[in-house]
Amino acid sequence: MKTNELSGPALDWAVAKCEGVDEEAFRLFYRDAEGDGDAEFHYSTDWAQGGPIIEREGIFCKPTINKGWRSYQRDPFSNGICNSQYGPTPLISAMRCYVASKLGDTVHIPEELA
C-alpha cells in the first residue's frame, strides 16, 4: 500500500512497526482491528501517542490551502527536506511522514488491515 494512502488501523500498524512493537502486541492489535478487543495503538488519532514521535523525529506540520495538512521532516545532514506527506489531520500527515522515513513510499500491510 502506498504510504500516502495509509489511514486508520493500517497507518497505526505501520507506525507500531516503525516503533519496534513486538509480535505479541501486533497480535493484540490485529484482534482489535477485527473488533474483538481494545486497541493499544492510536498513533494517528491520539496526540499522547503520536505527539512524542513528532517531537522526537523533528516532524513539523502546517495547514494547506485545501484544508488538509502537510508534514515535513528535515534531513539532519543536508538541512533539506527529506520527507513530506499530506493528510486530512496533522497527526495523520505526521504519521505518514514518519512511516515514509522508516519504511519508504510503499508498505506491506497485512490483508486484514488493508
Secondary structure, DSSP 4 states (H G I P E B T S, - for coil): -BGGG--HHHHHHHHHHHTT--HHHHHHHHHHHTTSS--S--TTT-HHHHHHHHHHHTEEEEE-TTS-EEEEEE-TTTSSEEEEEEESSHHHHHHHHHHHHHH-SB----TTT-
